[in-house]
Structure formats: structure tokens, C-alpha cells
Amino acid sequence: MSNYYRTNSNTRDIILKRFSMFDGVGLDLSQATSYDEALTMAGIDYTAEKAPLFLETGQRVDDHFAVLKSDDHSKILGVVGNQYQAVSNRDAFAVAEEIVAEGYADFEVGGPSLKSKNAVDFSRSFLVLRGEDFTAGDDTFNSFVIFNNSFDGSTGVMYRVVCMRVVCQNGMVRYLGGAKSQIKINIAHTQSAEQRIKRANKIVLQREEEIEAIKREAELFKSAHFTRAEFEKEVIPLIIKEKKLVENDKERERGHERIDQVVSELLQAYNADDVQNYANNAYRVICAVSDYESHAEPLRNTGNGQVYMNRIVKGMALTTAVAEYIAQTRGLIARA
């Protein structure tokens, strides 16, 4: 699993270390011609099997089971309860085959997830499709559908629609319109999962509606006046608060160093060339904050290159908080 997707250390030398959320994770699937080939290339055509769990004394643990990788029983993926029923990666990601076959998207990247020090984590896997690019305001966006699956009893199957602003490679999420984020569906590994996945597939295929919502919301933020002074006075303190940089007296000195770093990087993003077309409006703030959140180094670096993709898939909490704050304080309402 060393052939990571489009890894290029030079991309991380650009302003704010801009790079795709997929750089350094997964395998490049852009040449895959079928669903079977994509699963094989990504190394994710496996499932999990439940096995009895025993203590060192030999006593069996009631109502709990070890989860083993189906093609390598030496790999323990987690511990689960009676109700757990594994959903294979093939079944969890099955709607991807339909989307590609219908010409809505192509295979992009996929593979097992990564842990600290980029260690491969077979208990979690992902598959990404790339849809058509689209334009919102003056910006071009890539559109993706990201599929996640886990065998450790944590998150089950998750589908998410994500868009990436091309000019600076930052992720964007949906903020308004009655939802805090774009399409996100979680399905637990239980006996009812198969039917729930079928229902979820229909929703994923409606992602074009989400893209139209993003376009409308971009125009809405562009219509709201928001100055640099307001950015410094309102948005930066909000982000510092959300990040909880100063937690106690012992960490206070280090916390102030972190604050200085965050402020510097936020101003750098706000002053970047690619947001100058949005001077004095709220969309510039959204672009700057999402750029910061997409690319800022984690405060505790564990050597996991997948942390950037994970932030976006989880919903970009900082960007969402800022967008909601602006919407509430400026009276913005997204309409269908």
C-alpha cells in the first residue's frame, strides 16, 4: 500500500500548503474500467467475519466477537456485539458501479484508510468517484462522492457528496437550505443494512440537487457585505474559540503560540490572490476559512496524511460554524 494517490511533496510548498484532499491517500483508480477492477486496484475487495472472543484464561467472552479480515484472519479489525453483521466493501460501495455505468462519474481513488504514521488500517476503507465539474460564482469546483465503510463497529457505511474549489484545492460543504452539510448518510452494520443501503442509493443519485444548492448559497454569501475589519473582529475570534486553543494555565503559553499561528494563516488565506474577486463580501470569508481548514497542519501531528480528507468528509466544523454565524447575524436565508 505504498503507491499513494498522486503524492507530490512539491504541492505542499505552495501558499498554505495547498493540495488535494486525496493527495497521499489511497490508490489512483482513474484508469479503472469496471467496478471489479476498481475494488481490486484499491485493495478493498474484502469483508469481515465474526469469530468467538476468548480471554487469556481460555474463557469465552459472551455476547462479544472479534472481527477478522475475510482474506487474512491474522488481522483483527475490531470487537463487536451480537447484533453486528458485516457489510462487505463490495456491497457498501455497490451504488458506485451504477453511478459510473450511467456516466455520472468516474472512479477516482480508494483504498484502506490510514492511521498514525500512515499505517494501513484495514478496519476502514473508502472509495471516491469524481463527477462533472461545475461553476459557482467565478469559481470552478470538482464534485466527488466519497464512500466509507468500517468493520470495527464504529461508523458503518457512510456516503458523502463533497466539492473542491479548484483554484486553491479547498473543500466546500453545504451550509444552509435546511441542512448543515451536504448529503451524508450513515448506515450501521446490522441485518437491516441491505435495505437501508438501497434506499440510501436513491438519495446519492440526487446529488445534482445538492450542487444546485451550493450554487445558490454561493450567490447568497456573495450578496452579503463583510469587510476585512469584520473578519478580524468577528470571524477570527470565533475560530479560535471553536478550536479551543487555550485550555488551561499549563498550556496557556503554548496556546498563545498556536493562536498566533492560526491568526497568521487565516489572514494569509484571506489575502490570497484567488479571493480578491470577492472583496468585502461574505463569500470571501467562506473561501478563506475553508482554505484554512482544508490545509492547516493539525495541532497534534501524528503523521497521518489522511487527516485532511477526514476533516472535509466529517463536515468541516470550523467553516460550517463561520457560515452559520454569518447567516444568523446577517439574516441570510437560502431558498430552494
SETIFI-76738 format. One record per residue (C-alpha): residue number from 1; y, z, x. Coordinates in Angstrom, 3 decimals, decimal comma. Each point is the difference from the previous one (the first is absolute). Layout:
    n        yy        zz        xx
  NUM         Y         Z         X
...
//
This chain:
    n        yy        zz        xx
    1     0,000     0,000     0,000
    2     2,406    -0,738     2,814
    3     1,244    -3,358    -1,276
    4     2,879     1,445    -1,948
    5     2,137    -2,197    -2,195
    6     2,818    -1,806     1,794
    7     0,540     2,787     2,482
    8     3,058    -0,777     2,111
    9     1,677     2,781     1,920
   10     3,085    -2,175     0,488
   11     0,781     0,211    -3,715
   12     0,584     3,728     0,409
   13     2,851    -0,524     2,437
   14     2,240    -1,495    -2,680
   15     2,737     2,017    -1,759
   16    -1,600     2,923    -1,851
   17    -3,327    -1,204     1,442
   18    -0,402    -2,444    -2,867
   19    -3,499    -1,321    -0,617
   20    -2,238    -0,800    -2,916
   21    -1,660     2,916    -1,771
   22    -3,325    -1,682     0,864
   23     0,545    -0,361     3,739
   24    -2,631     1,900     1,958
   25    -2,328     0,665    -2,941
   26    -2,964    -1,869    -1,389
   27    -1,325    -3,457     0,813
   28     1,795    -3,292    -0,585
   29    -1,597    -1,635    -3,064
   30     2,371    -2,928    -0,391
   31    -2,782    -2,438     0,963
   32    -2,547     1,424    -2,464
   33    -1,187    -2,651    -2,443
   34    -1,960     2,243    -2,382
   35    -0,234     3,585    -1,203
   36    -3,318     0,465     1,813
   37     1,543    -1,255     3,221
   38     3,041     2,250    -0,379
   39    -2,165     3,111    -0,474
   40    -2,129    -0,933     3,005
   41     2,965    -0,818     2,248
   42     1,681     3,281    -0,957
   43    -3,185     2,016     0,592
   44     0,149     1,618    -3,430
   45    -3,021    -1,418    -1,832
   46    -1,628     3,402    -0,392
   47    -0,219     2,854    -2,473
   48    -0,972     3,675     0,129
   49    -3,137     1,920    -0,902
   50    -0,354     3,622    -1,095
   51    -2,416     2,157     1,956
   52    -1,058     3,674    -0,340
   53     2,099     2,467     1,954
   54    -1,629     2,863     1,920
   55     1,266     3,048     1,883
   56    -1,075     0,658     3,593
   57    -2,545     2,448    -1,400
   58    -1,677    -2,847    -1,885
   59     1,180     1,188    -3,406
   60     1,105    -2,824    -2,265
   61     3,560     0,150    -1,321
   62    -0,029    -0,258    -3,791
   63     2,316    -2,432    -1,780
   64     1,392    -1,465     3,225
   65    -1,073    -3,118     1,868
   66     0,738    -1,755     3,267
   67     1,349    -3,546    -0,274
   68    -1,587    -2,378     2,515
   69     1,048    -3,512     0,990
   70    -2,538    -2,304    -1,623
   71    -0,743    -2,054     3,113
   72     0,231     2,869     2,505
   73    -1,251     3,390    -1,186
   74     1,229     1,651     3,183
   75     3,545    -0,305    -1,324
   76     0,854     2,768    -2,493
   77     2,974    -1,062    -2,110
   78     0,571     3,174    -1,997
   79    -1,383     2,716    -2,257
   80     0,043    -0,427    -3,794
   81    -1,177     1,594    -3,221
   82    -2,508    -0,914    -2,713
   83     2,287    -2,371    -1,887
   84     0,712    -2,203     2,966
   85    -1,330    -3,539    -0,171
   86     1,005    -2,331     2,813
   87     1,792    -3,250    -0,792
   88    -0,733    -2,535     2,733
   89     2,822    -1,800     1,739
   90    -1,386    -3,231    -1,447
   91     0,374     1,311    -3,564
   92     3,258     1,854     0,654
   93     1,717    -3,107     1,336
   94    -1,732    -2,522    -2,290
   95     3,188    -1,029    -1,783
   96     1,237    -1,375     3,347
   97    -2,590    -2,764    -0,267
   98     1,359    -0,991    -3,402
   99     3,623     0,064     1,135
  100    -0,730    -2,206     3,023
  101    -2,205    -2,372    -2,023
  102     2,792    -0,498    -2,521
  103     2,413    -0,917     2,790
  104     2,316     2,977    -0,479
  105    -0,463     1,392     3,516
  106    -1,886    -0,309     3,288
  107    -1,904     2,509     2,094
  108     2,329     1,628     2,539
  109    -1,487     3,030     1,783
  110    -2,563     2,748    -0,523
  111    -2,398     2,432     1,583
  112    -0,916     3,679     0,252
  113     2,980     2,328     0,158
  114     1,213     1,773     3,107
  115     0,328     3,682     0,865
  116     1,861     1,683     2,839
  117    -0,146    -1,833     3,331
  118    -0,940    -3,091    -2,028
  119    -3,576     1,219    -0,428
  120    -1,840    -2,071    -2,624
  121    -0,516     1,820    -3,301
  122    -2,849    -1,586    -1,970
  123     0,525     2,452    -2,868
  124     3,036    -2,041    -1,032
  125     0,538    -3,739    -0,022
  126     2,550    -2,534    -1,177
  127     0,452    -3,670    -0,813
  128     3,328    -1,827    -0,274
  129     0,850    -3,240    -1,800
  130     3,219    -1,904     0,573
  131     1,595    -1,663    -3,010
  132     2,902    -2,416    -0,234
  133     3,317     0,846     1,607
  134     2,954     0,489    -2,327
  135     3,760     0,423     0,194
  136     2,008     2,968    -1,286
  137     3,732    -0,157     0,576
  138     0,486    -1,638     3,393
  139    -3,342     1,262     1,346
  140    -3,458    -1,506     0,307
  141    -2,930     2,322    -0,647
  142    -3,707    -0,221     0,746
  143    -2,195     1,303    -2,824
  144    -3,317     1,770     0,546
  145    -2,744     1,703    -1,964
  146    -1,542     2,862     1,978
  147    -3,418     1,334    -0,987
  148    -1,219     3,361     1,291
  149    -3,372     1,670    -0,407
  150    -1,295     3,344     1,218
  151    -3,445     1,569     0,218
  152     1,076     3,529     0,913
  153     0,738     1,137    -3,550
  154     3,774    -0,118     0,489
  155     1,734    -2,963    -1,628
  156    -2,706    -2,308    -1,344
  157     1,142    -3,587    -0,606
  158     3,708    -0,814     0,137
  159     1,795    -3,279    -0,599
  160     3,659    -0,463     0,862
  161     2,521    -2,848    -0,096
  162     2,424     0,155     2,941
  163     2,795    -2,278     1,158
  164     1,494    -0,367     3,477
  165     3,530    -1,154     0,778
  166    -0,555    -2,776     2,535
  167     3,202     0,238     2,015
  168    -0,696     3,536     1,197
  169    -3,689     0,463    -0,919
  170     0,685     3,064    -2,149
  171    -1,968     0,926    -3,078
  172     1,579     0,161    -3,435
  173    -1,239     1,832    -3,070
  174     1,001    -0,131    -3,636
  175     2,386     2,775    -0,990
  176     1,166    -0,345    -3,597
  177    -1,094    -1,650    -3,215
  178    -1,959     3,038    -1,139
  179    -2,121     0,286     3,149
  180     0,568     1,693     3,328
  181    -2,094    -2,547     1,825
  182    -1,654    -3,358    -0,338
  183    -3,492    -0,462    -1,358
  184    -2,172     2,830     1,263
  185    -3,392     0,743    -1,500
  186    -2,357     2,773     1,100
  187    -3,640     0,027    -1,073
  188    -2,380     2,832     0,901
  189    -3,565    -0,689     1,141
  190    -1,881     0,962    -3,173
  191    -2,416    -1,682    -2,398
  192     2,924    -1,350    -2,074
  193     1,664    -1,621     3,010
  194    -1,460    -3,474    -0,632
  195     1,603    -0,360    -3,430
  196     3,251     1,505     1,199
  197     0,136    -2,484     2,868
  198    -0,403    -2,878    -2,451
  199     2,984     1,259    -1,994
  200     2,000     0,528     3,177
  201    -0,677    -3,572     1,094
  202     1,885    -1,331    -2,999
  203     3,015     2,079     0,956
  204    -0,036    -1,183     3,615
  205     0,083    -3,593    -1,200
  206     3,309     0,787    -1,722
  207     1,706     0,595     3,348
  208     2,353    -2,922    -0,631
  209     1,744     2,173    -2,574
  210     0,559     2,619     2,661
  211     1,586    -2,543     2,341
  212     2,413    -1,016    -2,758
  213     0,880     3,683    -0,461
  214     0,758     0,300     3,718
  215     2,368    -2,958    -0,241
  216     1,854     1,555    -2,931
  217     0,233     3,354     1,711
  218     1,351    -1,566     3,203
  219     2,819    -1,527    -2,031
  220     0,609     3,338    -1,678
  221     0,456     1,810     3,328
  222     2,196    -2,826     1,285
  223     2,304     0,525    -2,958
  224     0,604     3,681     0,852
  225     2,892     0,786     2,368
  226    -1,067     2,266     2,864
  227     1,986     0,457     3,196
  228    -0,976     0,984     3,526
  229     1,840     3,310    -0,505
  230    -2,152     0,699    -3,060
  231    -3,098    -0,948     1,982
  232     0,876     2,553     2,685
  233     1,082     2,700    -2,447
  234    -2,716    -0,338    -2,653
  235    -3,001    -1,966     1,216
  236    -0,475     1,303     3,543
  237     0,018     3,695    -1,086
  238    -2,443    -0,872    -2,785
  239    -2,425    -1,568     2,475
  240     0,281     2,936     2,394
  241    -0,781     2,327    -2,894
  242    -2,961    -2,106    -1,134
  243    -1,441    -0,075     3,522
  244     0,296     3,818     0,298
  245     0,980    -0,233     3,641
  246     1,060     3,632     0,485
  247    -2,631     2,364    -1,348
  248     0,554     3,295     1,850
  249     1,996     1,615     2,802
  250    -2,649    -0,739     2,612
  251     0,128    -3,692    -0,774
  252     3,759    -0,118    -0,556
  253     0,950    -1,374     3,424
  254    -2,660    -2,655    -0,161
  255     0,994    -0,681    -3,598
  256     3,577    -0,761     1,011
  257    -1,277    -2,475     2,589
  258    -2,011    -1,691    -2,714
  259     3,014    -0,093    -2,298
  260     2,080    -1,712     2,671
  261    -2,753    -2,574     0,464
  262    -0,299    -0,651    -3,743
  263     3,767    -0,374    -0,437
  264     0,184    -2,401     2,936
  265    -2,846    -2,163    -1,304
  266     1,375    -0,051    -3,554
  267     3,415    -1,137     1,203
  268    -1,680    -2,598     2,196
  269    -1,820    -1,374    -3,031
  270     3,160     0,119    -2,131
  271     1,953    -1,946     2,650
  272    -2,721    -2,603     0,633
  273     1,013    -3,643    -0,206
  274    -2,440    -0,778    -2,806
  275     1,766     2,249    -2,548
  276     3,556    -1,174     0,570
  277    -0,180    -2,288    -3,044
  278    -0,250     3,114    -2,150
  279     3,118     1,817     1,227
  280     1,121     2,880    -2,203
  281    -2,787    -0,183    -2,560
  282    -3,074     2,106    -0,672
  283    -2,472    -2,716     0,929
  284     1,133     0,311     3,610
  285    -0,928     3,681    -0,158
  286    -3,428    -0,803    -1,434
  287    -0,679    -2,580     2,717
  288     1,167     2,352     2,766
  289    -2,062     2,964    -1,202
  290    -3,114    -2,081    -0,593
  291     0,413    -1,499     3,475
  292     0,234     3,487     1,467
  293    -2,969     1,312    -1,946
  294    -2,154    -3,030     0,823
  295     0,528     0,212     3,752
  296     1,084     3,504     1,055
  297    -2,355     1,770     2,391
  298    -1,914     2,863    -1,641
  299     1,328     3,449     0,951
  300    -3,507     0,913     1,133
  301    -1,513    -3,011     1,684
  302    -3,804     0,139    -0,149
  303    -0,453    -3,501     1,354
  304    -0,913    -1,518    -3,370
  305     1,529    -3,466    -0,320
  306    -0,913    -0,111    -3,692
  307     2,586     2,650    -0,887
  308     2,589    -2,676    -0,767
  309    -2,190    -1,832    -2,511
  310    -1,015     3,327    -1,545
  311     3,626     0,949    -0,644
  312     0,643    -3,163    -1,950
  313    -3,257     0,149    -1,929
  314     0,722     3,606    -1,000
  315     3,310    -1,063    -1,493
  316     2,684     0,577     2,663
  317     1,125     3,419    -1,164
  318     3,362    -0,020     1,811
  319     1,074    -3,410    -1,286
  320    -1,099     0,873    -3,507
  321     1,929     3,300     0,081
  322     3,164    -1,787     1,127
  323    -0,404    -2,752    -2,599
  324    -0,482     2,536    -2,781
  325     3,026     1,977     1,203
  326     2,211    -3,102    -0,030
  327    -1,316    -1,063    -3,405
  328     0,714     3,428    -1,479
  329     3,420     0,543     1,565
  330     1,236    -3,562    -0,615
  331    -1,494    -0,408    -3,457
  332    -2,278    -2,918     0,864
  333    -2,535    -1,033    -2,620
  334    -2,593    -2,703     0,582
  335    -0,806    -2,084    -3,044
  336    -2,917    -2,337    -0,596
//
